[in-house]
Structure formats: C-alpha cells, structure tokens
Amino acid sequence: MDNTRSETILRKPDWLKIKVPKGKQYVEVKDIIKNHKLHTICTSGRCPNMEECWGRGTATLMILGDICTRACGFCNVKTGRPLPADWKEPARVAESVKLMKLKHCVLTSVDRDDLEDGGAGIWAMTVREIKKLNPETTLETLIPDFDGREDLINIVVDSGQEVISHNLETVRRITPWARSRAKYDTSLKTLEIISKSNSVCKSGIMVGLGETKEEVIETMDDLRKVGVEVLTIGQYLQPTKKHLKVKEFIRPEVFEEYRRIGIDKGFRFVESSPLVRSSYRAEKHVNK
C-alpha cells in the first residue's frame, strides 16, 4: 500500500529554521523583479536562501511564465494552462539582469509541453540576450527535460551558458509518484546530452521523501555515469498541505556524509546540506 501521503506530520527541526529576508541588496533586487514583472523560482519555490543569494549578486529568474504544464507532487509552482509565449521576454530579462547588476544569473523555466519546441527557442534567445547585454555575467541554465529530445536540448545547449543543469530530483523508485510526467531515464538521457557540451553539467536531488541511503548512492553512480560534474543535495520541504509529505528530516551529519561520498565518486562540487537548493552558491560551479 502506498502511504506516501500519510497524515503523520513531522515537526521541523531547529537546523531548518531560516531568517526573514532583509537587507538593502535584497530589497533592491525584489523591487526590480516586481517592477519588471519577472518570475523567480526564489519566490515561487519559497527558497530559504533568497537573502544570501540576492545579497551576493546572484538570482534565479524563471522564464516562459509562472504556470507549468506538469503537476509534480513536490513543486510549489502553479500548474495549469499557460499563457502564450512572450517573445519580448528575453530582452526584458536581459535588461533586468543589467539593472540588478548580477554577477551570476541562474535561468530556469516552467515546463511548456504545450509548445511545439517546449520553449527551447525562447530559452536560447534569452541566453543570447543576457550575454549580449551583460558580457561579464556568468550564466547557468536549469532546463526541463524537453522529453529527452536531443534536437530541442541542443538548441539550448548551443546558446552559450557556462553551466547547464537539469535536476534528477529524486531516486529511481520514488520518481513515478513524485514527478508527474518526467521519467528517471529521460532525465539521465538529458544530462548525458548536456555532458557532451562545453558547459559544466550539473544536477540536483532532494532527500527526505522516503529514499534509502543506498538509493542515494546508486543515484550518484547513475549521475556520474552520464557525466554529471556538480551535484546538489537538499532537504525536501512540503510547500503546502496538498503536496507530498516529508517522510524524514535528514540530519546535517548525513548530508555531510553524502558530500564526502560524492567527492570520492568524482563530482567536482557537491553542495549537500539541509537548506541547499539547486542554485545554491551556483557562482562557484562555472569553471570547467
């Protein structure tokens, strides 16, 4: 019997408590995002590291709207029927990166299965517009799987970012009920295509959904086999009562153990701690 939506509620431990965002840089970035009608995964995903990242001159911008065509059990982004793609968005995003004076920008998007190219065209245009207007800003793209279509993935891959990331999200066994359309092997295929490019290949997983330590280690092996160089591991936090429940709060020492294991397996960087998210300290990962 699947008890993944059990009514048992775990009490959040002290190590997951976060500060209320504040500070001049944070307020300035927040105002620019609001005034330019931008979407960020920082706010949509309720990221606990907003103040730290925005204060360091990094931010994660979300393109192609804020309505996703998929309905993953862990994700707080709205799901439904998206608005038509906005081809003026790339220039607007590039201008906002300049106004925010970002040293490093992470670009992500909702899934757009409603579009023939999955949004790949706007993805590539946005990367090029950012680079044209902000040549000193380094860039990471956190892309969807594009259903594993190599032609669409390569449209984005060839656009000129330093890091390309695609999150595997969880272990193989949990994938079917945590992700609405994405498949474990499709994500591995996507990452293998990325790893053949000149960009750094990166992925991330959540823990606390009921996976075993052995499954986490197996997932690391799968990621290394397809060429992933950078790995992030963070605690899953249930965004609303409608989402999948937390099965376990993983202790900090276990995250540190995962970090050491990952480094031993050949990852160049492993960011592993309870509050880590896929774009955490992303500016460190740009050098091939």
C-alpha positions as CSV (number, residue, x, y, z in Angstrom):
1,M,0.0,0.0,0.0
2,D,1.3,3.4,-0.9
3,N,1.4,5.6,2.2
4,T,3.3,8.5,0.6
5,R,0.6,10.9,1.6
6,S,0.3,9.7,5.2
7,E,-1.3,12.1,7.7
8,T,1.7,11.8,10.0
9,I,3.2,15.3,10.3
10,L,6.8,15.7,11.3
11,R,8.0,18.6,13.4
12,K,10.6,20.8,11.6
13,P,13.9,20.6,13.4
14,D,15.9,23.6,14.6
15,W,18.5,23.3,11.8
16,L,15.8,24.1,9.2
17,K,14.8,27.4,10.7
18,I,15.7,30.3,8.5
19,K,16.0,34.1,8.8
20,V,13.4,36.5,7.4
21,P,14.9,38.1,4.2
22,K,16.1,41.7,4.6
23,G,19.0,44.0,3.7
24,K,19.5,46.7,1.1
25,Q,20.6,44.4,-1.8
26,Y,17.7,42.1,-1.2
27,V,15.2,44.9,-1.2
28,E,16.7,46.4,-4.5
29,V,16.5,43.1,-6.3
30,K,13.0,42.4,-5.0
31,D,11.8,45.8,-6.3
32,I,13.4,45.3,-9.8
33,I,11.8,41.8,-10.1
34,K,8.4,43.3,-9.2
35,N,8.6,46.4,-11.4
36,H,9.8,44.4,-14.5
37,K,7.1,41.7,-14.0
38,L,9.7,38.9,-13.7
39,H,9.1,35.5,-12.2
40,T,11.7,33.9,-9.9
41,I,12.0,30.4,-8.6
42,C,13.4,32.0,-5.5
43,T,9.9,33.2,-4.6
44,S,7.7,30.7,-6.4
45,G,9.7,27.8,-4.8
46,R,9.9,29.5,-1.4
47,C,13.7,29.2,-1.4
48,P,15.2,29.6,2.1
49,N,18.4,31.2,0.6
50,M,17.0,34.3,-1.0
51,E,18.7,36.8,1.2
52,E,22.1,35.1,1.0
53,C,22.0,34.7,-2.8
54,W,20.4,38.1,-3.7
55,G,22.9,39.7,-1.3
56,R,25.8,38.1,-3.2
57,G,24.6,39.4,-6.5
58,T,23.0,36.1,-7.8
59,A,19.4,35.3,-8.6
60,T,17.4,32.6,-10.3
61,L,15.0,34.0,-12.9
62,M,12.1,31.9,-14.3
63,I,11.1,32.4,-17.9
64,L,8.2,31.3,-20.0
65,G,5.6,32.4,-17.4
66,D,4.7,31.0,-14.0
67,I,2.2,28.3,-14.9
68,C,3.6,24.8,-15.5
69,T,2.1,22.2,-17.7
70,R,3.2,19.5,-15.2
71,A,2.0,18.9,-11.7
72,C,4.8,17.3,-9.7
73,G,4.0,16.3,-6.2
74,F,6.8,18.3,-4.6
75,C,6.7,21.6,-6.6
76,N,5.0,24.8,-5.5
77,V,4.9,26.4,-9.0
78,K,1.4,26.8,-10.3
79,T,0.1,24.2,-12.7
80,G,-2.5,24.6,-15.5
81,R,-2.8,26.1,-18.9
82,P,0.0,28.6,-19.6
83,L,-0.4,31.9,-21.4
84,P,1.1,32.2,-24.9
85,A,4.9,32.5,-25.0
86,D,6.1,36.1,-24.9
87,W,8.9,36.7,-27.4
88,K,9.7,40.1,-25.8
89,E,10.6,38.4,-22.6
90,P,14.3,37.6,-23.5
91,A,15.1,41.3,-23.9
92,R,13.2,42.3,-20.7
93,V,15.1,39.6,-18.7
94,A,18.5,40.7,-20.1
95,E,17.7,44.3,-19.2
96,S,16.7,43.3,-15.7
97,V,19.9,41.3,-15.2
98,K,21.8,44.5,-16.0
99,L,19.7,46.6,-13.6
100,M,20.2,44.1,-10.8
101,K,24.0,44.1,-11.5
102,L,24.0,40.4,-11.2
103,K,27.5,38.8,-11.2
104,H,25.9,35.4,-11.8
105,C,22.4,34.5,-13.1
106,V,20.6,31.2,-12.9
107,L,17.9,30.9,-15.5
108,T,15.1,28.3,-15.2
109,S,11.6,27.8,-16.5
110,V,8.3,26.1,-16.1
111,D,7.7,23.1,-18.3
112,R,5.9,24.1,-21.5
113,D,4.7,20.9,-23.0
114,D,2.0,23.0,-24.8
115,L,4.7,24.5,-27.1
116,E,5.9,22.6,-30.2
117,D,9.6,23.3,-29.2
118,G,8.9,23.1,-25.4
119,G,10.1,26.7,-25.2
120,A,13.6,25.9,-26.5
121,G,13.6,28.9,-28.9
122,I,12.9,31.4,-26.1
123,W,15.4,29.7,-23.9
124,A,18.2,30.2,-26.5
125,M,17.1,33.7,-27.3
126,T,17.1,34.7,-23.6
127,V,20.6,33.3,-23.0
128,R,22.0,35.2,-26.0
129,E,20.2,38.4,-25.0
130,I,21.6,38.2,-21.4
131,K,25.1,37.5,-22.8
132,K,24.9,40.4,-25.3
133,L,23.9,42.9,-22.7
134,N,25.8,41.5,-19.8
135,P,29.1,40.0,-21.1
136,E,30.7,39.9,-17.7
137,T,27.8,38.0,-16.1
138,T,28.2,34.2,-15.8
139,L,25.1,32.1,-16.5
140,E,23.6,28.8,-15.5
141,T,20.6,27.4,-17.2
142,L,18.4,24.9,-15.2
143,I,16.4,23.3,-18.0
144,P,13.5,21.0,-18.4
145,D,13.9,17.5,-19.9
146,F,12.2,18.5,-23.3
147,D,11.0,14.9,-23.2
148,G,14.6,13.8,-23.9
149,R,14.6,15.3,-27.4
150,E,18.2,15.8,-28.4
151,D,17.3,18.4,-31.1
152,L,15.5,20.6,-28.6
153,I,18.0,20.2,-25.8
154,N,20.9,21.2,-28.2
155,I,19.1,24.4,-29.1
156,V,19.6,25.5,-25.5
157,V,23.0,23.8,-25.1
158,D,24.4,25.7,-28.1
159,S,23.3,29.1,-26.8
160,G,26.4,30.0,-24.7
161,Q,25.9,29.5,-21.0
162,E,28.7,28.4,-18.6
163,V,26.7,25.8,-16.7
164,I,23.7,23.7,-17.8
165,S,21.7,21.9,-15.1
166,H,18.8,19.5,-15.1
167,N,17.5,18.1,-11.8
168,L,17.0,14.4,-11.4
169,E,15.0,15.4,-8.3
170,T,14.9,12.0,-6.5
171,V,15.9,8.4,-6.7
172,R,14.5,5.9,-9.3
173,R,12.0,4.2,-7.1
174,I,10.3,7.4,-6.0
175,T,10.3,9.2,-9.4
176,P,6.9,7.8,-10.6
177,W,4.9,9.3,-7.8
178,A,7.0,12.4,-7.2
179,R,7.2,13.6,-10.8
180,S,4.1,13.9,-13.0
181,R,5.5,13.3,-16.5
182,A,9.3,13.2,-16.2
183,K,11.0,9.9,-16.1
184,Y,14.2,8.9,-14.4
185,D,15.9,7.6,-17.5
186,T,14.7,10.5,-19.6
187,S,16.4,12.9,-17.2
188,L,19.6,10.8,-17.3
189,K,19.5,11.0,-21.2
190,T,19.1,14.8,-21.0
191,L,22.1,15.0,-18.7
192,E,24.2,12.8,-20.9
193,I,23.4,15.2,-23.9
194,I,24.4,18.2,-21.7
195,S,27.7,16.5,-20.6
196,K,28.9,16.3,-24.2
197,S,28.8,20.1,-24.5
198,N,31.4,22.7,-23.5
199,S,29.4,23.7,-20.4
200,V,29.6,22.3,-16.9
201,C,27.0,19.5,-16.4
202,K,25.0,19.8,-13.1
203,S,22.1,18.1,-11.4
204,G,20.3,18.0,-8.1
205,I,18.2,15.8,-5.9
206,M,16.0,16.1,-2.8
207,V,16.1,13.8,0.2
208,G,13.5,13.2,2.9
209,L,10.9,11.6,0.6
210,G,11.5,8.1,1.9
211,E,14.6,7.1,-0.1
212,T,17.3,4.9,1.5
213,K,21.0,5.8,1.8
214,E,21.8,3.0,-0.7
215,E,19.4,4.5,-3.2
216,V,21.0,7.9,-2.9
217,I,24.4,6.4,-3.5
218,E,23.0,4.5,-6.5
219,T,21.7,7.8,-7.9
220,M,25.1,9.3,-7.5
221,D,26.6,6.5,-9.6
222,D,23.9,6.9,-12.3
223,L,24.7,10.7,-12.5
224,R,28.4,10.1,-12.7
225,K,28.0,7.5,-15.5
226,V,26.3,10.1,-17.7
227,G,29.0,12.8,-17.0
228,V,27.4,15.0,-14.3
229,E,30.2,17.1,-12.6
230,V,28.3,19.1,-10.0
231,L,25.7,17.7,-7.6
232,T,23.3,19.5,-5.1
233,I,21.5,17.6,-2.3
234,G,19.0,19.3,-0.1
235,Q,16.1,18.5,2.2
236,Y,12.6,18.3,0.7
237,L,10.2,20.7,2.5
238,Q,6.5,20.3,1.9
239,P,5.3,23.6,0.4
240,T,1.5,23.2,1.1
241,K,-0.8,20.6,2.6
242,K,-1.6,19.5,-1.0
243,H,1.9,18.4,-1.7
244,L,3.8,15.2,-0.8
245,K,4.6,15.0,2.8
246,V,8.1,14.9,4.3
247,K,8.9,11.3,5.3
248,E,12.1,12.2,7.2
249,F,14.2,15.2,8.2
250,I,17.7,14.2,7.3
251,R,20.3,15.2,9.9
252,P,23.2,17.6,8.9
253,E,25.8,14.9,9.5
254,V,24.2,12.6,6.9
255,F,24.3,15.5,4.4
256,E,28.0,15.8,5.1
257,E,28.4,12.1,4.6
258,Y,26.7,12.4,1.2
259,R,29.0,15.3,0.3
260,R,32.1,13.2,1.1
261,I,30.8,10.2,-0.8
262,G,30.0,12.3,-3.8
263,I,33.5,13.9,-3.9
264,D,35.0,10.4,-3.6
265,K,32.9,9.3,-6.6
266,G,34.4,12.1,-8.7
267,F,32.0,15.0,-8.6
268,R,33.9,18.3,-8.7
269,F,31.5,20.0,-6.4
270,V,28.9,18.6,-4.1
271,E,26.7,21.1,-2.2
272,S,24.9,19.0,0.4
273,S,23.1,20.4,3.5
274,P,19.5,20.7,4.6
275,L,18.8,24.1,3.1
276,V,20.7,23.6,-0.2
277,R,18.7,24.2,-3.3
278,S,19.8,23.6,-6.9
279,S,21.1,27.2,-7.5
280,Y,22.8,27.5,-4.1
281,R,26.3,29.0,-4.4
282,A,25.9,28.4,-8.2
283,E,28.6,31.0,-9.0
284,K,31.2,28.6,-7.7
285,H,30.4,26.0,-10.4
286,V,31.1,27.9,-13.5
287,N,34.7,26.8,-14.2
288,K,35.0,23.7,-16.4
